[in-house]
């Protein structure tokens, strides 16, 4: 079999022996290992979240701030303009659509 399989089996067997020979000590050590792993994981997450990933991350954050400001300005401008006008004015459509002529009249040549 694989070396990893035997290694993992050996560790599990030692853990079971430790559990049956002295359960309180085994549980205390297991809890200690879990707490240490949790602290290391939390520290890793805090460190990786704090530092930006170079220029791309900083540029993204800057662009996001600009977009938020732009949307706030739009919302305040639209609210004030709607309140000042009495008649609602229809906005011009932003989409530039073109009609593409098809070949509906022609029959397909299905025989090659």
N, C-alpha and C positions, 0 to 999 in steps of 0.2 A: 504494500500500500504506500501511500504518500507519507513523507516525513512529517508534514504539518498535522496530519491525522493522528499519528502516534504521539506527537508532542501535546496536542490538545487533549487527547485521551489521558495522558499522564497527568496533566494539570488538573483535569476533572477528578481523577482518582485521588490525587493528593488532597484536593478540596474536600472530597467525601470523607477521607480518613480524618482530616482535621475537624470536620463537622461532627463525626461520631465520637472522636476521642475527647474533644473539649469544645462543646457547642458555644458556650458563652464567649470564649476567646476568639473562636472563628468568626462569630457574628460581629464582634467588636472590630476585628481586623477588616472584615468585609465592609463594614460601615465606614471605617477610616479610609479605605481605598475609594469608596464611592464619593465621600466628601472631598477628598483631594482631587479626584478627577473632575468633579463638579466645579471646584474653585479654578482649576486650570482652564476648563472650558469657558467659564464666565470671563476670566481675564483675557483669554484669546479673543472672545467676541467683542469685548470692550476695546481692545487695542486695534482690531481690524476695522471696527466701526468708526473710530475716531479719525484715523488718518485717511485722507482722500487718496484715491488711486491715480495720482499724477494729474497732468494737465487736462485730460479728458473729463475727469470727475469735477474739477473746478469749473471747467467751461459749462458742464451740464448744470451745475448748481447755479451759476450766474444766469444761464438762459432760463432756468425755471423761475428765478426771482423776477426777471424781466417779464415773463409771461404772466405771472401773478399780478404784477403791477398793471400791465396792459388790460387784463380782464377787469380789474377793479375800476380803472378809469372808464372803461366801456360801460360797466354797469351803472356807475354814478351818472355818466353822461346820458345814458338812455333813460334812466329814471327821471332826471330833471327835464329832459326834452319832452318826455311823454306828459309830464305834469303841466308843462308850460303850454303845450298845444291842446286845442280843443278837438280838432279834427284829426283822426288817425290818417297818416299818409302811408300809402302802400310803398314798400321798398322794392327797388328794381332787383330782379333775380340776378344772382351772382354766377349762375351756370351759363357757360357758352356752349350751347348745343347746336350741332349741325345735323342735317338730314343726309343720310347716305342712300343714294339710289340703289335699289336692288335689281335683280334680274328675275322678277316674278313672271314676266311674260314668256321667257324662253324656257323650253323644255330641256331637261338634262339628256345627254347622249349616254345611255346606259350600256350600250353595246360597244365593246372595244374592238 
